[in-house]
């Protein structure tokens, strides 16, 4: 039996699987990455435009607050749309089960035959699963909806907003303590380090290659910061 990301075997042993982390991990990594990248890019862009140290810091704080709220709202709306779609599909499936129970048995049986079971065994499996939980069986095997990957809007919104704020606070703290004359260099270097660590950690938690995860995030982060700093320098004014 699956419990979140854990699968309990007949012997009582728990097997941990990473699929249970998909929802919160995606939102958390996206939020933290965006927090580091957008805040550091904003700081670099304003600093490259020759703004004062206090103005750069103020822009960073404003970016943190606005970004966290935007991430929460955007994630909630998008994931809620997914949840609404899932609910509509389940309602449709519930109606089909009421109207054509025999046809739904045949449909589920055909799915199991396609997956490799012989027809007689597929019929037994379909009959037993539908007797236990007909809607759950169709949701999982026909629609691909399960508790592990169900859309959770509030969880996603909180994870995105919180991780964005944590990510954004890193370059913001560096900005607060870095000397004004070396602000761009220090913020750039530390932000790239933060991004590399985040990419490596996300890859590790997700079971992917750590080095590739770190390189991928760092490359795109460096590109974004360079472009933003370039725009700030191009349109900035000398004090």
N, C-alpha and C positions, 0 to 999 in steps of 0.2 A: 504494500500500500504506500502511495506517495504522500509525504507530509511536507508541503512546501517544496524545497529542493532536495529533500531526503526521501529515499525509497527504502521501505522496510521489507526485507526478504522473509521467506517462510521460516528461516532459522532465527529471526529476530534481529539480525544484523542490519545496521543502517548503512546505506550507500548514499554518499553525498554527490549530487549532480549540479552542474553549474547553470542549468536551465532555470532554476528557481531564482537566480540572481538577475535574469535578463531585464525585468522591469525596472528595478531600482538602480541597477548598475548602469544601464543606458542613460537614465535621467541624471544620475549623479555625475557620471563622467562628462556628459554633455554640459552640465551646469558648471562644473569646476573648470573644464577646458575653456568654456566661453568666458567665465569670470576672469581667469588669468589673462587670456588673450585680449579680450575687449578692453579691460581696464589698463593693461600695460600698453596696448596700442593707443588708447586715448591719452594716457599720460605722455607717451612719446610724441604723439602728434601735437599736443599742446606745448610740450617742452621745445620741440623743434621749431615752433612758431615764435620762440623767444618770449614766452609768457613768464611771469614771476613764479618763484617756487610755490608761493601760497595759492596762486591761481591754478597751477598744475595739480596741487593736492586737492583743491576744491573740486576741480573737474573730475578727479578720480573718485572722490566720495560720492558725487552726484551720479557718476557712472555705476558705482556699486549699487546704490539704492534703486535707480531706475532699471538697471539690468536684472536685479533679483526679482523685482515686481513683474517685469516683462516676461522673464523665464517662467515664473509661477503661473501667470495668466495664460501664456501661450501653451505651456505644457498641459494645463488643466483643460483648456478648450480642445486641443488636439486629441488628447487621450480620452476625454469625455465623448468626443465624436466616435472614436473607436468603440467605446463601451456601448454607446447608443446603437451602433451597427450590430454589435454582438447580441444585444438584447433583442433587437428586431429579428435577427436570424433565429434566435431561440424561440421567440414567439411564433414565428412562421413554422418552425419545426414542431412545436407543440400542437399547432392546429393540424398539421399533416398527420401526426400520430393519432389524433382523434378521428380524423376523417378516413384514413387508409392505413390502419395498423398492419394489415397483411402486406401491403406494398412496401411499407417501411421496413418490415422484416426482410423482405426480398432485397431491398436496397442495401441494408447493412450486411446481409449475407454476401452480396456481390462484391462489396468492399473487401471482405475478408478473403474471398476467393482470389481476387486480384492481388492480394498481398501474399498469396502462396498456400492458403489452406485448401484442402479438398472440399468439395461441395457439402458432403455430409457433416464434416467437422465444422465448417463455416456456419451451417444451419444451427448446429448445437450451440455454438458460441453466441450467435446472434440471438437465439431464443433465450439463453440464460442471461445474457447481459440486458436484454430488453425487459425481462421479467424482474431483474434487480433494479434497473434505472434506465428506462427507455430513452428519456430525453438526454441524460448524461452520456449514454453510449453514442447517440447520434451527434451530440455536440462535439464530443472528442474525436470520433472516427470519421464523421462526414464533414463537419464544419471546421475541425481543427481547433476547437475552443476547449481549454482545460483550465483548472484553477491555477496551475503554474504560470500560464502566460495570459491570464485574463487581464483586461485593461483596468487599472486602478488610478483614476484621475487625481484624487487627493494625494495619494502616496507619491505619484509622479511629480505633482506640483510642488509639494514640500521638499522632495529630494532635489529638484532642479533649483529652487530658490535658495535652499540652504547651501548646496554645493557651490552655486554661483557666488554667494556671499563669502564663503570660505576661500574660493579660488581668487576672487577679486581682492580680498584683504591682503594677500601675499604681496603682489606688486605695489599695493597701496602703502603697506608698512615700509617697504623698501624705499618708496618715494619720500616718505616722511623723514627717514633717517639719512638718506643719501645726500652728499654735498651737491649744491645746485650746479656747480661747474662740471660734475661728472655724472649727473643724473641720467642722461640718455644711455651712457655705457653701462652703468650699474643696473638700471632697470632692465635693459635689454638682456644682459648676461644672466641675471637672476631669474627673469621670467622664462627664458629658454630652459634653464635648469629645472624650474618648477614644471614646465610642460613635459620635459623628458621624464621626470619622475612620475608624473601623472600617467603618461602614456605607458610607461613600463609597468606601473601598478595595475592599470586597467587590463593590460594584456595578461598579466600574471593571474589576476582574479578570474578572467574569462578563459584561461587555459591556452592562450595564444603565445607566440614568441615575444618575449619581453623586449629584445633589442629592436625588432621591427616596429613594435608598438611605440617605443620611445622615439625612434627615428622619424616615423610618419608624423607624429604630433609636433615634434620639434621643427621639422621642415616647413610645414604649413604655418606654424606659429611665427617662424622667422620671416617668412614671406609676407604675412599679414602685417607684422610690426614694421617691416621695411617700407612697405607701401604707405602705411599710415604716417610714418615719420617723414617720408618723402613729400606727401601732400601737405603736412604741416609746415615743412621747411619752404615749400614752394609758395604757399599762400600766406605765410607768416610775415610779421612786421618786426623789424629790429627796434629794440627799445631805445 
